[in-house]
């Protein structure tokens, strides 16, 4: 995927750049609005990760300009302000999703993947990974063409893992992904463990391989091999 | 006691004292005047009779009239001159009572050196009646004067103090979070104007400090978000590196945990300051019942894992006009508390009726006053994971909508009761 990171904090944009590059994306960085406008005008990006509070203007202006120039591509708003107004305005004028700073990279990754999926496989939303097949239209999961029944949380967890293959995912990021970050549910790591265990069990029982590896001290990793 | 009442009371008290004293003085003065007059007329009369007796030795004729008697007794020996005026009571058979009299008793001698005694009685009853009448009129006069002056005093004082009461009323309504300064009306009384100026300066300063502080805390929270995001992202990247040894893993893990905690804390404080700043002003009709159902569903697996029995009992949809996000935060905080601080094999009971949203749950016995948990950073136990903001956010939200919330704990049964019907405008005020 080709991505544009619009973020004025050098250190943060650098981190995002590094992480997304590790994921195998082609990334470019714009540190201000005018640079972002130039880059978005010239190149075609699959997704733009856009900070709203920029030194030379509001990131929402970029969305407006892109929409009026019929530039396609997903837009993920990134903001330190979890203000509802920004979120609603952003989504109304054409952004695909909204993420509040600070975020987990796993979450950012999952959102980018989800935007990409929605924008590129219209109607045919299927993620295939080796023997695992996920249909995101009817939320059904097949392993070796055998339907496995997952709970809502297990399904979300599987998608989350899929988006972050070969990356360490912390328990915190799983908690936030599954239960939302409005809720301060910090002692719920045991529940993460249980969900992961159940998910693993269901995949293995359908003769799938055990892809979910426990990483000491951090969390989990969904490995390819 | 109100100032007006008090001043009227003192006025009344002093006026009564003055009236009693003045009345008594007047009474005795009049009485003295009357006595003097009677005495003078008794002496005059006596002198006339005496003169007559001195020249002749016949007793003159007297017209006897009621209440006035003259007795003259002629003696045939010489007496010593003597005169006295006294009070006495004389029995009156007609009215079967004693009637007060003033009498003069005088002894004298004529030219032949023969003595005579003159006694003249003058009734006092008429004069007493006069005295009583005068007293009565005086009393009425005093009394009506008193009433009128109290009324005038009251009216004047009320008019004079009106600007003061106006100022007090306006100052009482002063709300540090409202975005208008205290506006006190100008008066033509210098002292009150001075008071208003003092009031005005004080509240101006208060508002300034408050706004500064509010702005500072909001800005600080905002500005902290980005560096936190940097720390978290760097830790995330560090984590992804291969060949980390156990020590490094533990370091990154600690950084990660501390960052998460700081983040939650900051988010909580930011949320509180946003509620105070009335950022969440959009509102619509939301059903607390529906939110509670969704919330319980969210924790379904966790509750199954902890073997917590859930009872949901609602007789009302609990429709409330409030901000959707805040309603969600409110209910999910309550539910997550009930789940978090529960015991394995415990229970959660969620009851909704027309007025109350009640959550009862099993848990651990509490050593501190449950209401204290509504304060920031108050924790029931030293749970290092908890930042201690959840319930203060709950309190803040419920207060900002004029709902009342209570927390009670008996043995190890915790109960939070939200009266969602005391529903007012979203004020953002605590």
Interface residues (C-beta under 8 A of the other chain):
Chain A: X9 X11 X12 X15 X16 X18 X19 X22 X80 X81 X82 X83 X84 X101 X102 X103 X104 X105 X106 X151 X153 X167 X168 X170 X172 X179 X180 X181 X182 X183 X184 X185 X186 X187 X188 X190 X191 X194 X195 X216 X217 X218
Chain B: X222 X225 X226 X228 X229 X230 X231 X232 X233 X234 X236 X237 X239 X240 X246 X249 X250 X252 X253 X256 X259 X260 X261 X263 X264 X267 X268 X270 X274 X279 X280 X282 X298 X299 X301 X302 X305 X325 X328 X329 X332 X333 X336 X339 X340 X383 X385 X386 X387 X389 X390
